[in-house]
Amino acid sequence: MNYIIDDEKDLVRIDKFLIDKLSISRSKVQEMIKQNLVLVNCKSTKNSYVLKLNDKIEIVGELKLETSVKEEDMPLDIIYEDDSLMVINKPSGMVVHPANGHYTNTLVNGLLHYTNSLSSNNGNLRPGIVHRIDKDTSGLLIVAKTDKAHEALSKQLKDKTLYREYIALVSGRINHDTGEIDAPIGRDINDRKKMCVTDVNSKEAITYFKVLERYKNATLIEVKLKTGRTHQIRVHMKYINHPIINDPVYGNKKTVSSFGQMLHAKKISFVHPITNKIMTFTCEEPEEFNKIKDKYKNE
C-alpha cells in the first residue's frame, strides 16, 4: 500500500496521517513504525516525522495479530458470483471485517467458510474486501476473489467510477427536491471514533441527494456518492440537520429499533475487471427498514 503526499493538508506527522488513512489506533500505527513496516522515501521513519510534499509512504507489512480470523458457517445473501468477484447483500448489524476486539461473526468469517478464493491484497484481516459499509448499514458490496480483480476494482473506487446509490430515511422534512453537500470530512478531534465536517486534516467529500417521499417528521431520500469518506452520508446528513433516523452515533434522538441506522446500499455499478462489461445490481430495502419507514409514513 503506497501513498504520495501531494496535498498540503497532509503535511502532518506520519503517525497522524496513517491513523486517518488506515482507520486504526495510534498505538498500532506507532508499533508498525517501530517494526519498520512503514517506509518514507524507502527509509525507516519515526512517529514524529512531519510529512513533506512528494514524500512516498510505503506500507511493507502487517502487524502480526494475536487472534487469527476463523471461518464460520453463516448464511450469505450472494446476489452474484463468478470466478473473479461476488456481490453480497449485507444485513444490518453485520460487521464487514474483523478489527481490534471483534474477530467473529463478521462477513469475512462467513466468506472464509464459503470459499477458498479471496484476494489477498488487504492481508489476512480483510481478504476479498474491496470496500466496506458500516455495521448497521444494509445492502450491497463487492468482494474480490482474485488479486487482479481486486486491483481493478480498487482503481475504479479511487477514480470514482464505481457507482453507489443509497436509500435513507432522515429526520425532519426536506423542502427542496434535490441537494448537493460539499463539505470536507475528517476525524473528530474530540472523539477519534467519529468523523465530522472540518477543515482540519480533512478530505473532500461530496454527497448528492434527491427527495423520494416526505412524511410529517421524516424524509425518504436517494443518496449518491461522488467521494467515499468514512461515515460520509451519516456525517453529511447530520451536518445539514437531517440526521439519519436510528443512527446511534450521529442521530439527534435515541434509536427506535435494534435494526440500526436507516441507510441501505441499494444499487452498485462497476466495470467487470475481466470482461470489461458494465455490471449493475440492485436490492430492495430489508423488511425491518420498511416497517420503520411505514411507521413514520403513517404518523
C-alpha positions as CSV (number, residue, x, y, z in Angstrom):
1,M,0.0,0.0,0.0
2,N,1.6,3.3,-1.1
3,Y,0.7,7.0,-0.7
4,I,2.2,10.0,-2.3
5,I,2.0,13.3,-0.4
6,D,0.6,15.8,-2.9
7,D,-1.7,17.9,-0.8
8,E,-0.6,20.5,1.8
9,K,-3.4,19.3,4.1
10,D,-1.3,16.1,4.5
11,L,1.8,17.9,5.9
12,V,1.3,16.4,9.3
13,R,3.1,13.8,11.5
14,I,3.4,10.4,9.8
15,D,1.5,8.6,12.7
16,K,-1.4,11.1,12.5
17,F,-1.6,10.7,8.7
18,L,-1.7,6.9,8.9
19,I,-4.3,6.8,11.7
20,D,-6.7,8.6,9.3
21,K,-5.7,6.6,6.2
22,L,-5.8,3.2,7.8
23,S,-8.5,3.8,10.4
24,I,-6.5,2.1,13.1
25,S,-5.4,3.2,16.6
26,R,-2.4,5.4,17.3
27,S,-0.7,2.6,19.2
28,K,-1.0,0.2,16.2
29,V,0.4,2.8,13.8
30,Q,3.3,3.6,16.2
31,E,4.0,-0.2,16.5
32,M,4.1,-0.5,12.7
33,I,6.6,2.3,12.5
34,K,8.6,0.8,15.3
35,Q,8.8,-2.6,13.5
36,N,9.9,-0.8,10.3
37,L,6.7,-1.7,8.5
38,V,6.3,1.9,7.3
39,L,8.9,3.5,5.0
40,V,9.2,7.1,3.8
41,N,11.2,7.5,0.7
42,C,12.4,3.9,1.0
43,K,13.8,4.6,4.5
44,S,12.5,3.7,8.0
45,T,11.0,6.6,9.9
46,K,9.9,7.9,13.3
47,N,6.5,8.7,14.7
48,S,7.4,12.3,15.0
49,Y,8.4,12.7,11.3
50,V,6.4,15.5,9.7
51,L,5.5,14.8,6.1
52,K,6.7,16.9,3.2
53,L,5.3,17.3,-0.3
54,N,6.2,14.5,-2.7
55,D,7.1,12.1,0.2
56,K,6.4,8.5,-0.7
57,I,5.0,6.3,2.0
58,E,5.1,2.6,1.7
59,I,3.3,0.0,4.0
60,V,5.6,-3.0,3.6
61,G,3.9,-5.4,6.1
62,E,1.3,-6.1,8.7
63,L,1.4,-6.4,12.4
64,K,1.0,-10.0,13.5
65,L,-2.2,-10.3,15.4
66,E,-2.6,-12.5,18.4
67,T,-6.0,-13.5,17.3
68,S,-6.4,-15.3,13.9
69,V,-9.5,-15.0,11.8
70,K,-11.5,-18.2,11.8
71,E,-14.1,-19.3,9.3
72,E,-17.7,-19.5,10.4
73,D,-20.7,-21.2,8.8
74,M,-23.3,-18.4,8.3
75,P,-25.9,-17.5,5.7
76,L,-24.7,-15.2,2.9
77,D,-27.0,-13.4,0.6
78,I,-24.9,-13.7,-2.6
79,I,-26.5,-11.6,-5.4
80,Y,-23.9,-12.5,-8.0
81,E,-20.8,-14.6,-8.2
82,D,-18.3,-15.6,-10.9
83,D,-14.6,-16.6,-10.9
84,S,-13.4,-13.0,-10.2
85,L,-15.9,-11.5,-7.7
86,M,-19.0,-11.7,-5.7
87,V,-21.7,-9.1,-4.9
88,I,-23.1,-9.5,-1.4
89,N,-26.3,-8.1,0.2
90,K,-25.0,-7.5,3.8
91,P,-27.6,-7.4,6.5
92,S,-27.8,-4.6,9.0
93,G,-25.9,-5.5,12.2
94,M,-23.1,-7.4,10.5
95,V,-19.5,-6.1,10.7
96,V,-17.7,-6.4,7.3
97,H,-14.3,-7.5,8.5
98,P,-12.5,-8.3,11.8
99,A,-10.9,-5.5,13.8
100,N,-9.4,-5.0,17.2
101,G,-11.7,-6.6,19.8
102,H,-14.1,-8.1,17.1
103,Y,-12.9,-11.2,15.4
104,T,-16.0,-13.3,15.0
105,N,-19.4,-13.0,13.3
106,T,-18.1,-10.8,10.5
107,L,-18.7,-11.1,6.8
108,V,-15.1,-12.1,6.4
109,N,-15.6,-15.0,8.8
110,G,-18.5,-16.2,6.6
111,L,-16.6,-15.7,3.4
112,L,-13.7,-17.8,4.6
113,H,-16.1,-20.7,5.3
114,Y,-17.8,-20.3,1.9
115,T,-14.8,-20.1,-0.4
116,N,-11.0,-20.6,-0.6
117,S,-10.8,-18.0,-3.4
118,L,-10.5,-14.5,-1.9
119,S,-8.0,-11.8,-2.9
120,S,-5.0,-11.2,-0.6
121,N,-4.5,-7.5,-1.3
122,N,-5.8,-6.4,2.1
123,G,-4.0,-9.0,4.1
124,N,-5.4,-11.7,6.5
125,L,-7.9,-9.5,8.2
126,R,-9.7,-8.3,5.1
127,P,-9.4,-10.9,2.4
128,G,-11.5,-10.0,-0.6
129,I,-12.8,-6.8,0.8
130,V,-12.6,-4.0,-1.8
131,H,-14.8,-1.5,0.1
132,R,-16.9,-1.6,3.2
133,I,-20.2,-0.4,4.5
134,D,-20.9,0.3,8.2
135,K,-22.0,-2.4,10.5
136,D,-25.6,-1.1,10.8
137,T,-25.9,-0.2,7.1
138,S,-27.5,-2.8,5.0
139,G,-27.0,-3.5,1.3
140,L,-24.6,-4.2,-1.5
141,L,-20.8,-4.5,-1.5
142,I,-18.3,-6.2,-3.8
143,V,-15.9,-9.0,-2.8
144,A,-12.9,-9.7,-4.9
145,K,-11.9,-13.4,-5.4
146,T,-8.6,-12.7,-7.2
147,D,-5.8,-10.1,-6.7
148,K,-6.2,-9.0,-10.3
149,A,-9.9,-8.3,-9.8
150,H,-9.2,-6.5,-6.5
151,E,-6.7,-4.2,-8.1
152,A,-9.0,-3.3,-10.9
153,L,-12.0,-2.6,-8.6
154,S,-9.9,-0.6,-6.2
155,K,-8.8,1.6,-9.1
156,Q,-12.4,2.2,-10.0
157,L,-13.1,3.1,-6.4
158,K,-10.2,5.5,-6.4
159,D,-11.1,7.0,-9.8
160,K,-14.8,7.4,-8.5
161,T,-16.1,5.3,-11.4
162,L,-17.5,2.7,-9.1
163,Y,-21.1,3.9,-8.7
164,R,-23.1,3.5,-5.4
165,E,-26.6,4.6,-4.6
166,Y,-28.3,4.5,-1.2
167,I,-31.7,4.9,0.3
168,A,-32.0,6.7,3.6
169,L,-34.8,7.9,6.0
170,V,-33.7,11.1,7.6
171,S,-35.2,13.2,10.4
172,G,-37.4,16.2,9.5
173,R,-38.9,17.4,6.3
174,I,-36.5,18.4,3.5
175,N,-38.4,21.0,1.5
176,H,-36.2,21.2,-1.6
177,D,-36.3,18.3,-4.1
178,T,-32.5,17.8,-4.6
179,G,-29.3,18.8,-2.9
180,E,-25.6,18.7,-3.0
181,I,-23.5,18.6,0.2
182,D,-19.9,19.7,-0.5
183,A,-18.2,19.7,2.9
184,P,-14.8,18.2,3.8
185,I,-14.7,15.3,6.3
186,G,-12.1,14.4,8.9
187,R,-11.8,12.8,12.3
188,D,-13.4,14.5,15.2
189,I,-10.6,15.8,17.4
190,N,-12.7,15.2,20.5
191,D,-13.7,11.6,19.6
192,R,-11.4,9.6,17.3
193,K,-14.1,7.1,16.6
194,K,-16.3,9.7,15.0
195,M,-16.0,11.7,11.8
196,C,-17.2,15.3,11.3
197,V,-17.2,18.2,8.8
198,T,-14.0,20.0,9.4
199,D,-11.2,21.9,7.7
200,V,-8.6,20.2,9.9
201,N,-6.8,17.3,8.2
202,S,-9.9,16.6,6.2
203,K,-10.6,15.3,2.7
204,E,-13.0,16.5,0.0
205,A,-16.4,14.9,0.5
206,I,-19.4,15.4,-1.9
207,T,-22.8,13.9,-1.5
208,Y,-25.9,14.3,-3.7
209,F,-29.5,13.5,-2.6
210,K,-33.0,13.5,-4.1
211,V,-36.2,13.5,-2.1
212,L,-38.4,10.4,-2.8
213,E,-41.1,10.9,-0.2
214,R,-42.0,13.4,2.5
215,Y,-43.6,12.5,5.8
216,K,-44.7,14.5,8.8
217,N,-41.4,14.2,10.7
218,A,-39.1,12.4,8.2
219,T,-38.0,12.4,4.6
220,L,-37.1,9.4,2.4
221,I,-34.2,10.2,0.1
222,E,-32.0,8.7,-2.6
223,V,-28.3,9.4,-2.0
224,K,-25.4,9.2,-4.4
225,L,-21.7,9.5,-3.6
226,K,-19.1,11.3,-5.5
227,T,-16.5,10.6,-2.9
228,G,-16.3,7.7,-0.3
229,R,-15.2,9.0,3.1
230,T,-15.8,7.1,6.3
231,H,-19.4,7.6,7.5
232,Q,-19.9,10.2,4.7
233,I,-23.6,10.0,4.3
234,R,-24.2,9.9,8.0
235,V,-21.9,12.9,8.7
236,H,-23.3,15.0,5.8
237,M,-26.9,14.5,6.8
238,K,-26.2,15.4,10.3
239,Y,-24.3,18.5,9.0
240,I,-27.5,19.8,7.3
241,N,-29.6,19.0,10.4
242,H,-31.3,16.0,8.9
243,P,-29.5,13.1,10.5
244,I,-30.4,9.5,9.5
245,I,-33.1,8.1,11.7
246,N,-31.9,5.4,14.2
247,D,-28.3,6.4,13.8
248,P,-26.8,5.7,17.3
249,V,-23.7,7.9,16.7
250,Y,-24.8,10.9,14.6
251,G,-28.6,11.0,15.3
252,N,-30.3,13.5,17.4
253,K,-32.7,11.1,19.1
254,K,-32.5,7.7,20.7
255,T,-32.8,4.7,18.4
256,V,-36.3,3.3,18.0
257,S,-35.2,-0.2,17.0
258,S,-32.2,-2.5,17.1
259,F,-32.2,-2.5,13.3
260,G,-29.6,0.3,13.1
261,Q,-29.5,3.4,11.0
262,M,-32.0,3.7,8.2
263,L,-29.4,3.6,5.5
264,H,-29.4,1.0,2.7
265,A,-26.9,0.5,-0.1
266,K,-29.5,-0.2,-2.8
267,K,-27.5,0.0,-6.1
268,I,-24.0,-0.6,-7.2
269,S,-22.5,-0.4,-10.7
270,F,-18.9,-1.1,-12.0
271,V,-16.9,-2.3,-14.9
272,H,-16.2,-6.1,-14.6
273,P,-12.4,-6.4,-14.2
274,I,-12.1,-9.3,-16.7
275,T,-15.0,-8.8,-19.3
276,N,-15.0,-5.0,-19.2
277,K,-18.8,-5.1,-19.2
278,I,-20.8,-2.7,-17.0
279,M,-22.3,-4.7,-14.2
280,T,-25.3,-3.2,-12.3
281,F,-27.0,-4.7,-9.3
282,T,-29.9,-3.6,-7.0
283,C,-31.5,-5.0,-3.9
284,E,-34.6,-3.9,-2.1
285,E,-34.6,-2.5,1.4
286,P,-34.9,-5.1,4.2
287,E,-38.3,-5.8,5.8
288,E,-37.3,-4.0,9.1
289,F,-36.3,-0.9,7.2
290,N,-39.8,-0.8,5.5
291,K,-41.6,-1.4,8.9
292,I,-39.8,1.6,10.4
293,K,-40.4,3.7,7.3
294,D,-44.1,2.8,7.3
295,K,-44.3,3.9,11.0
296,Y,-43.2,7.4,10.0
297,K,-45.3,7.4,6.9
298,N,-48.4,6.7,8.9
299,E,-47.8,9.3,11.6
